[in-house]
């Protein structure tokens, strides 16, 4: 008979394979998502009769499980967006139209559901409310009973391209899987997430039974981002890397494993913007295939280096970014030859320390001091006063304080989300 493996959201199957692994969905999960649960695929009566073999159950009951709300950030980063799902659906319709043009039914033009109608149908009922109990084949009107509430909308289901016309369903959940889940698992997850009631439903990948049956080795099922999906973050200095690493770990833990860093805790090999540009030039010469994101401070030196890097015409697997412009920096206290004034420090003095909480009781209000003029970009470069103190204060904060305390992370959230968006543009090309 064999053993199957499925990726599910709630009780709705998104991907099915029998006697082999199928698609590798380990990247949807992280280390803490490995669980053990009882499964219908195991004959527990046998193990009650043979207690000496119960040790095998540990492996047989393994699965990955994660709430849909925590899977979505991983999908977004990899380019599996709702817009990507729309494009996939339109491609399915286009293929269905092309094939039907060669069939005997050429004259009967089918009106397929629009993408919005398709999404509304998929999300008509919360996934947790769908019945999943098996309806026996001997049951009178079994097909209609199995469809449950969906039976009233059967004409609508007929407007789905490539819908499964067979009766391989036995409940509301399996009917929705057979008739609606025509796109990739990643796209269907985005679609089901449109119903707010679904985001706390679990996405599960139950692999224990297929390993227990001997079809696939246990080592094949690993969580976390794959190496080809990871982005190397290259910064001007070790401080930038350490700050960004902590922001990912604390504020965006659901995608932190997609990022690697150069010497986060060790000696930094390319202090300053000039050396970072040279590092990029070296990678270009040896044609590195890894995804790399070069991150520059949003100050005059960073802008100068960023423009030089743009002239190198980076390949698709490499990208450069400046820390984002913020409204908070448009009127910032600065000190220069003409005394203290208020200036826009975006692109001139917004190093990464400026994005930290700048409220320190032992120091006056945050201020930038202009230091040197950059002729290439016709702008003054400035440095935040006491910037090391702001960094020290950041490192001293417990994780809970950064998440729910009085430490102001508003600018840091804008920074890290901008970085994640840029990283997604690099990953999307693989």
Secondary structure, DSSP 8 states (H G I E B T S, - for coil): ---EEEEEETTEEEEEEESS--S--GGG--GGGEEE---TTS-HHHHHH-GGGGGGHHHHTEEEEEEHHHHHHHHHHTT--HHHHHHHHHHHHHHHHHHHTTSTTTTS------HHHHHHHHTSS-GGGS------TTSTTHHHHHHGGGGGGHHHHTTSTT---S----SHHHHHHHHH--S-HHHHHHHHTTSGGGTTSEEEE--HHHHHTTSS-GGG---S--GGG-EEEEESSHHHHHHHHHHHHHH-GGGGGGEEESSSSS--S--HHHHHHHHHHHHHHTT--SEEEEEE-EEHHHHHHHHHHHTT---TTEEEEE----GGGSSEEEEETTEEEEE--TTBEE-GGGGS----TTS-S--EEEEEEETTTTEEEEEETTHHHHHHHHHHS-HHHHHHSSS--HHHHHHHHHHHHHHHHHHTT-
